[in-house]
Amino acid sequence: KPIRSAAVSQGIPYITTLEGAQAAISGMDSTERTGFSVKPIQEYTETSQTKTRKYKHDLDLRHSMWN
């Protein structure tokens, strides 16, 4: 317990399982490869209908630009 307390008080990550360590490493690798970005929560919750509507709007816009 003293190790955990010391790590937490210093803001040092404290991982106690192999699975947790593997997940942390996987996340760090992914961030290194693809970078880190932030996007609004609405982008995560878009329904397929919303995406279809946006796609159609984008196609209409592109079509109007070429005519």
Biopython code that builds the backbone (N, CA, C, O; Angstrom):
import numpy as np
from Bio.PDB.StructureBuilder import StructureBuilder

atoms = [
    (1, "LYS", "N", (0.804, -1.206, 0.000)),
    (1, "LYS", "CA", (0.000, 0.000, 0.000)),
    (1, "LYS", "C", (0.853, 1.279, 0.000)),
    (1, "LYS", "O", (0.451, 2.255, -0.632)),
    (2, "PRO", "N", (1.991, 1.319, 0.667)),
    (2, "PRO", "CA", (2.806, 2.543, 0.627)),
    (2, "PRO", "C", (3.250, 2.912, -0.791)),
    (2, "PRO", "O", (3.361, 4.096, -1.109)),
    (3, "ILE", "N", (3.505, 1.919, -1.645)),
    (3, "ILE", "CA", (3.916, 2.216, -3.022)),
    (3, "ILE", "C", (2.777, 2.906, -3.756)),
    (3, "ILE", "O", (2.990, 3.901, -4.448)),
    (4, "ARG", "N", (1.559, 2.374, -3.604)),
    (4, "ARG", "CA", (0.396, 2.976, -4.254)),
    (4, "ARG", "C", (0.201, 4.408, -3.776)),
    (4, "ARG", "O", (0.011, 5.309, -4.593)),
    (5, "SER", "N", (0.242, 4.627, -2.494)),
    (5, "SER", "CA", (0.065, 5.972, -1.931)),
    (5, "SER", "C", (1.114, 6.940, -2.460)),
    (5, "SER", "O", (0.793, 8.073, -2.816)),
    (6, "ALA", "N", (2.354, 6.499, -2.511)),
    (6, "ALA", "CA", (3.429, 7.356, -3.012)),
    (6, "ALA", "C", (3.215, 7.683, -4.487)),
    (6, "ALA", "O", (3.402, 8.827, -4.900)),
    (7, "ALA", "N", (2.826, 6.689, -5.281)),
    (7, "ALA", "CA", (2.592, 6.919, -6.709)),
    (7, "ALA", "C", (1.448, 7.903, -6.908)),
    (7, "ALA", "O", (1.570, 8.851, -7.683)),
    (8, "VAL", "N", (0.348, 7.685, -6.220)),
    (8, "VAL", "CA", (-0.812, 8.568, -6.358)),
    (8, "VAL", "C", (-0.474, 9.989, -5.916)),
    (8, "VAL", "O", (-0.852, 10.949, -6.586)),
    (9, "SER", "N", (0.217, 10.130, -4.820)),
    (9, "SER", "CA", (0.542, 11.473, -4.321)),
    (9, "SER", "C", (1.489, 12.223, -5.257)),
    (9, "SER", "O", (1.499, 13.454, -5.267)),
    (10, "GLN", "N", (2.280, 11.500, -6.038)),
    (10, "GLN", "CA", (3.213, 12.126, -6.983)),
    (10, "GLN", "C", (2.645, 12.226, -8.395)),
    (10, "GLN", "O", (3.303, 12.752, -9.292)),
    (11, "GLY", "N", (1.417, 11.721, -8.598)),
    (11, "GLY", "CA", (0.806, 11.769, -9.930)),
    (11, "GLY", "C", (1.422, 10.783, -10.898)),
    (11, "GLY", "O", (1.407, 11.005, -12.108)),
    (12, "ILE", "N", (1.962, 9.699, -10.380)),
    (12, "ILE", "CA", (2.594, 8.669, -11.203)),
    (12, "ILE", "C", (1.585, 7.550, -11.441)),
    (12, "ILE", "O", (0.973, 7.062, -10.491)),
    (13, "PRO", "N", (1.402, 7.136, -12.702)),
    (13, "PRO", "CA", (0.469, 6.041, -12.965)),
    (13, "PRO", "C", (0.854, 4.786, -12.176)),
    (13, "PRO", "O", (2.032, 4.458, -12.039)),
    (14, "TYR", "N", (-0.145, 4.111, -11.672)),
    (14, "TYR", "CA", (0.074, 2.914, -10.866)),
    (14, "TYR", "C", (-0.783, 1.807, -11.448)),
    (14, "TYR", "O", (-2.008, 1.844, -11.331)),
    (15, "ILE", "N", (-0.162, 0.830, -12.069)),
    (15, "ILE", "CA", (-0.866, -0.259, -12.752)),
    (15, "ILE", "C", (-0.559, -1.553, -12.014)),
    (15, "ILE", "O", (0.600, -1.877, -11.758)),
    (16, "THR", "N", (-1.620, -2.289, -11.676)),
    (16, "THR", "CA", (-1.430, -3.474, -10.837)),
    (16, "THR", "C", (-1.650, -4.796, -11.554)),
    (16, "THR", "O", (-1.419, -5.858, -10.977)),
    (17, "THR", "N", (-2.098, -4.742, -12.818)),
    (17, "THR", "CA", (-2.338, -6.001, -13.533)),
    (17, "THR", "C", (-1.628, -5.989, -14.873)),
    (17, "THR", "O", (-1.351, -4.928, -15.433)),
    (18, "LEU", "N", (-1.339, -7.165, -15.377)),
    (18, "LEU", "CA", (-0.718, -7.286, -16.693)),
    (18, "LEU", "C", (-1.643, -6.733, -17.771)),
    (18, "LEU", "O", (-1.197, -6.055, -18.696)),
    (19, "GLU", "N", (-2.937, -7.029, -17.642)),
    (19, "GLU", "CA", (-3.902, -6.530, -18.624)),
    (19, "GLU", "C", (-3.938, -5.000, -18.625)),
    (19, "GLU", "O", (-4.020, -4.375, -19.683)),
    (20, "GLY", "N", (-3.876, -4.411, -17.445)),
    (20, "GLY", "CA", (-3.856, -2.954, -17.343)),
    (20, "GLY", "C", (-2.616, -2.357, -17.976)),
    (20, "GLY", "O", (-2.689, -1.332, -18.655)),
    (21, "ALA", "N", (-1.479, -2.993, -17.756)),
    (21, "ALA", "CA", (-0.226, -2.523, -18.353)),
    (21, "ALA", "C", (-0.275, -2.639, -19.873)),
    (21, "ALA", "O", (0.170, -1.737, -20.583)),
    (22, "GLN", "N", (-0.815, -3.750, -20.370)),
    (22, "GLN", "CA", (-0.927, -3.930, -21.815)),
    (22, "GLN", "C", (-1.861, -2.887, -22.424)),
    (22, "GLN", "O", (-1.580, -2.357, -23.499)),
    (23, "ALA", "N", (-2.969, -2.590, -21.747)),
    (23, "ALA", "CA", (-3.896, -1.572, -22.240)),
    (23, "ALA", "C", (-3.230, -0.197, -22.262)),
    (23, "ALA", "O", (-3.412, 0.563, -23.213)),
    (24, "ALA", "N", (-2.469, 0.123, -21.235)),
    (24, "ALA", "CA", (-1.773, 1.409, -21.181)),
    (24, "ALA", "C", (-0.760, 1.528, -22.319)),
    (24, "ALA", "O", (-0.678, 2.566, -22.976)),
    (25, "ILE", "N", (-0.002, 0.478, -22.545)),
    (25, "ILE", "CA", (0.993, 0.482, -23.624)),
    (25, "ILE", "C", (0.313, 0.600, -24.978)),
    (25, "ILE", "O", (0.774, 1.339, -25.847)),
    (26, "SER", "N", (-0.780, -0.128, -25.155)),
    (26, "SER", "CA", (-1.530, -0.061, -26.410)),
    (26, "SER", "C", (-2.021, 1.364, -26.664)),
    (26, "SER", "O", (-1.928, 1.864, -27.785)),
    (27, "GLY", "N", (-2.536, 2.007, -25.639)),
    (27, "GLY", "CA", (-2.999, 3.387, -25.778)),
    (27, "GLY", "C", (-1.876, 4.343, -26.118)),
    (27, "GLY", "O", (-2.044, 5.229, -26.955)),
    (28, "MET", "N", (-0.733, 4.172, -25.478)),
    (28, "MET", "CA", (0.415, 5.036, -25.769)),
    (28, "MET", "C", (0.918, 4.816, -27.190)),
    (28, "MET", "O", (1.265, 5.776, -27.878)),
    (29, "ASP", "N", (0.962, 3.561, -27.636)),
    (29, "ASP", "CA", (1.379, 3.266, -29.011)),
    (29, "ASP", "C", (0.428, 3.906, -30.014)),
    (29, "ASP", "O", (0.863, 4.498, -31.002)),
    (30, "SER", "N", (-0.860, 3.786, -29.759)),
    (30, "SER", "CA", (-1.861, 4.351, -30.658)),
    (30, "SER", "C", (-1.736, 5.868, -30.736)),
    (30, "SER", "O", (-1.808, 6.447, -31.820)),
    (31, "THR", "N", (-1.551, 6.502, -29.598)),
    (31, "THR", "CA", (-1.394, 7.956, -29.567)),
    (31, "THR", "C", (-0.135, 8.380, -30.315)),
    (31, "THR", "O", (-0.135, 9.400, -31.003)),
    (32, "GLU", "N", (0.920, 7.612, -30.186)),
    (32, "GLU", "CA", (2.166, 7.930, -30.888)),
    (32, "GLU", "C", (1.992, 7.806, -32.403)),
    (32, "GLU", "O", (2.515, 8.624, -33.159)),
    (33, "ARG", "N", (1.259, 6.786, -32.841)),
    (33, "ARG", "CA", (1.059, 6.562, -34.274)),
    (33, "ARG", "C", (0.086, 7.561, -34.893)),
    (33, "ARG", "O", (0.363, 8.114, -35.957)),
    (34, "THR", "N", (-1.031, 7.793, -34.248)),
    (34, "THR", "CA", (-2.098, 8.578, -34.873)),
    (34, "THR", "C", (-2.281, 9.959, -34.282)),
    (34, "THR", "O", (-3.065, 10.753, -34.801)),
    (35, "GLY", "N", (-1.584, 10.256, -33.225)),
    (35, "GLY", "CA", (-1.748, 11.550, -32.586)),
    (35, "GLY", "C", (-2.955, 11.559, -31.659)),
    (35, "GLY", "O", (-3.646, 10.553, -31.499)),
    (36, "PHE", "N", (-3.184, 12.686, -31.070)),
    (36, "PHE", "CA", (-4.266, 12.843, -30.112)),
    (36, "PHE", "C", (-5.171, 13.940, -30.624)),
    (36, "PHE", "O", (-4.702, 15.019, -30.985)),
    (37, "SER", "N", (-6.449, 13.676, -30.657)),
    (37, "SER", "CA", (-7.379, 14.702, -31.105)),
    (37, "SER", "C", (-8.608, 14.705, -30.207)),
    (37, "SER", "O", (-8.909, 13.736, -29.509)),
    (38, "VAL", "N", (-9.285, 15.805, -30.253)),
    (38, "VAL", "CA", (-10.505, 15.971, -29.473)),
    (38, "VAL", "C", (-11.618, 16.304, -30.445)),
    (38, "VAL", "O", (-11.426, 17.090, -31.372)),
    (39, "LYS", "N", (-12.782, 15.707, -30.235)),
    (39, "LYS", "CA", (-13.927, 16.050, -31.063)),
    (39, "LYS", "C", (-15.177, 16.085, -30.198)),
    (39, "LYS", "O", (-15.220, 15.469, -29.132)),
    (40, "PRO", "N", (-16.194, 16.806, -30.659)),
    (40, "PRO", "CA", (-17.411, 16.926, -29.862)),
    (40, "PRO", "C", (-18.088, 15.572, -29.675)),
    (40, "PRO", "O", (-17.985, 14.692, -30.529)),
    (41, "ILE", "N", (-18.770, 15.418, -28.565)),
    (41, "ILE", "CA", (-19.446, 14.154, -28.273)),
    (41, "ILE", "C", (-20.509, 13.836, -29.330)),
    (41, "ILE", "O", (-20.820, 12.669, -29.567)),
    (42, "GLN", "N", (-21.058, 14.863, -29.958)),
    (42, "GLN", "CA", (-22.070, 14.647, -30.987)),
    (42, "GLN", "C", (-21.530, 13.798, -32.132)),
    (42, "GLN", "O", (-22.282, 13.041, -32.746)),
    (43, "GLU", "N", (-20.243, 13.914, -32.425)),
    (43, "GLU", "CA", (-19.656, 13.115, -33.499)),
    (43, "GLU", "C", (-19.636, 11.635, -33.153)),
    (43, "GLU", "O", (-19.655, 10.789, -34.047)),
    (44, "TYR", "N", (-19.600, 11.319, -31.883)),
    (44, "TYR", "CA", (-19.628, 9.921, -31.468)),
    (44, "TYR", "C", (-21.040, 9.356, -31.499)),
    (44, "TYR", "O", (-21.225, 8.149, -31.656)),
    (45, "THR", "N", (-22.027, 10.218, -31.351)),
    (45, "THR", "CA", (-23.401, 9.743, -31.227)),
    (45, "THR", "C", (-24.223, 9.919, -32.490)),
    (45, "THR", "O", (-25.428, 9.667, -32.479)),
    (46, "GLU", "N", (-23.598, 10.346, -33.579)),
    (46, "GLU", "CA", (-24.343, 10.497, -34.827)),
    (46, "GLU", "C", (-24.964, 9.169, -35.229)),
    (46, "GLU", "O", (-24.319, 8.122, -35.168)),
    (47, "THR", "N", (-26.215, 9.227, -35.638)),
    (47, "THR", "CA", (-26.868, 8.017, -36.132)),
    (47, "THR", "C", (-26.519, 7.841, -37.596)),
    (47, "THR", "O", (-26.027, 8.767, -38.239)),
    (48, "SER", "N", (-26.768, 6.680, -38.111)),
    (48, "SER", "CA", (-26.488, 6.443, -39.528)),
    (48, "SER", "C", (-27.359, 7.346, -40.390)),
    (48, "SER", "O", (-26.946, 7.752, -41.476)),
    (49, "GLN", "N", (-28.566, 7.664, -39.914)),
    (49, "GLN", "CA", (-29.446, 8.558, -40.664)),
    (49, "GLN", "C", (-28.831, 9.951, -40.749)),
    (49, "GLN", "O", (-28.870, 10.582, -41.806)),
    (50, "THR", "N", (-28.274, 10.426, -39.668)),
    (50, "THR", "CA", (-27.621, 11.734, -39.659)),
    (50, "THR", "C", (-26.424, 11.728, -40.599)),
    (50, "THR", "O", (-26.211, 12.685, -41.343)),
    (51, "LYS", "N", (-25.646, 10.657, -40.567)),
    (51, "LYS", "CA", (-24.485, 10.552, -41.454)),
    (51, "LYS", "C", (-24.925, 10.512, -42.910)),
    (51, "LYS", "O", (-24.296, 11.138, -43.764)),
    (52, "THR", "N", (-26.001, 9.782, -43.203)),
    (52, "THR", "CA", (-26.508, 9.696, -44.573)),
    (52, "THR", "C", (-26.957, 11.066, -45.048)),
    (52, "THR", "O", (-26.667, 11.461, -46.178)),
    (53, "ARG", "N", (-27.665, 11.797, -44.188)),
    (53, "ARG", "CA", (-28.141, 13.130, -44.535)),
    (53, "ARG", "C", (-26.955, 14.060, -44.793)),
    (53, "ARG", "O", (-26.971, 14.822, -45.760)),
    (54, "LYS", "N", (-25.936, 14.009, -43.950)),
    (54, "LYS", "CA", (-24.749, 14.845, -44.128)),
    (54, "LYS", "C", (-24.029, 14.473, -45.423)),
    (54, "LYS", "O", (-23.581, 15.353, -46.158)),
    (55, "TYR", "N", (-23.915, 13.175, -45.704)),
    (55, "TYR", "CA", (-23.259, 12.715, -46.919)),
    (55, "TYR", "C", (-24.003, 13.230, -48.146)),
    (55, "TYR", "O", (-23.381, 13.708, -49.095)),
    (56, "LYS", "N", (-25.337, 13.135, -48.130)),
    (56, "LYS", "CA", (-26.139, 13.610, -49.257)),
    (56, "LYS", "C", (-25.951, 15.112, -49.429)),
    (56, "LYS", "O", (-25.817, 15.594, -50.553)),
    (57, "HIS", "N", (-25.940, 15.854, -48.328)),
    (57, "HIS", "CA", (-25.727, 17.300, -48.400)),
    (57, "HIS", "C", (-24.363, 17.601, -49.019)),
    (57, "HIS", "O", (-24.255, 18.481, -49.874)),
    (58, "ASP", "N", (-23.332, 16.889, -48.601)),
    (58, "ASP", "CA", (-21.988, 17.092, -49.150)),
    (58, "ASP", "C", (-21.953, 16.789, -50.643)),
    (58, "ASP", "O", (-21.321, 17.512, -51.413)),
    (59, "LEU", "N", (-22.638, 15.710, -51.054)),
    (59, "LEU", "CA", (-22.684, 15.376, -52.479)),
    (59, "LEU", "C", (-23.406, 16.453, -53.269)),
    (59, "LEU", "O", (-22.954, 16.846, -54.345)),
    (60, "ASP", "N", (-24.535, 16.938, -52.738)),
    (60, "ASP", "CA", (-25.276, 18.005, -53.411)),
    (60, "ASP", "C", (-24.413, 19.254, -53.547)),
    (60, "ASP", "O", (-24.420, 19.907, -54.590)),
    (61, "LEU", "N", (-23.678, 19.582, -52.502)),
    (61, "LEU", "CA", (-22.810, 20.754, -52.524)),
    (61, "LEU", "C", (-21.720, 20.595, -53.581)),
    (61, "LEU", "O", (-21.466, 21.519, -54.354)),
    (62, "ARG", "N", (-21.084, 19.441, -53.617)),
    (62, "ARG", "CA", (-20.040, 19.202, -54.631)),
    (62, "ARG", "C", (-20.615, 19.246, -56.039)),
    (62, "ARG", "O", (-20.002, 19.790, -56.957)),
    (63, "HIS", "N", (-21.797, 18.668, -56.196)),
    (63, "HIS", "CA", (-22.442, 18.650, -57.513)),
    (63, "HIS", "C", (-22.736, 20.082, -57.967)),
    (63, "HIS", "O", (-22.526, 20.422, -59.131)),
    (64, "SER", "N", (-23.224, 20.921, -57.044)),
    (64, "SER", "CA", (-23.547, 22.301, -57.408)),
    (64, "SER", "C", (-22.288, 23.093, -57.753)),
    (64, "SER", "O", (-22.348, 24.036, -58.542)),
    (65, "MET", "N", (-21.164, 22.726, -57.178)),
    (65, "MET", "CA", (-19.919, 23.433, -57.470)),
    (65, "MET", "C", (-19.424, 23.131, -58.881)),
    (65, "MET", "O", (-18.747, 23.960, -59.490)),
    (66, "TRP", "N", (-19.753, 21.956, -59.406)),
    (66, "TRP", "CA", (-19.271, 21.555, -60.721)),
    (66, "TRP", "C", (-20.251, 21.894, -61.833)),
    (66, "TRP", "O", (-19.925, 21.714, -63.007)),
    (67, "ASN", "N", (-21.420, 22.372, -61.504)),
    (67, "ASN", "CA", (-22.419, 22.719, -62.539)),
    (67, "ASN", "C", (-22.655, 24.196, -62.616)),
    (67, "ASN", "O", (-23.460, 24.651, -63.429)),
]
sb = StructureBuilder()
sb.init_structure("model")
sb.init_model(0)
sb.init_chain("A")
sb.init_seg("    ")
for serial, (resi, resn, name, xyz) in enumerate(atoms, 1):
    if name == "N":
        sb.init_residue(resn, " ", resi, " ")
    sb.init_atom(name, np.array(xyz, "f"), 0.0, 1.0, " ", f" {name:<3s}", serial, name[0])
structure = sb.get_structure()
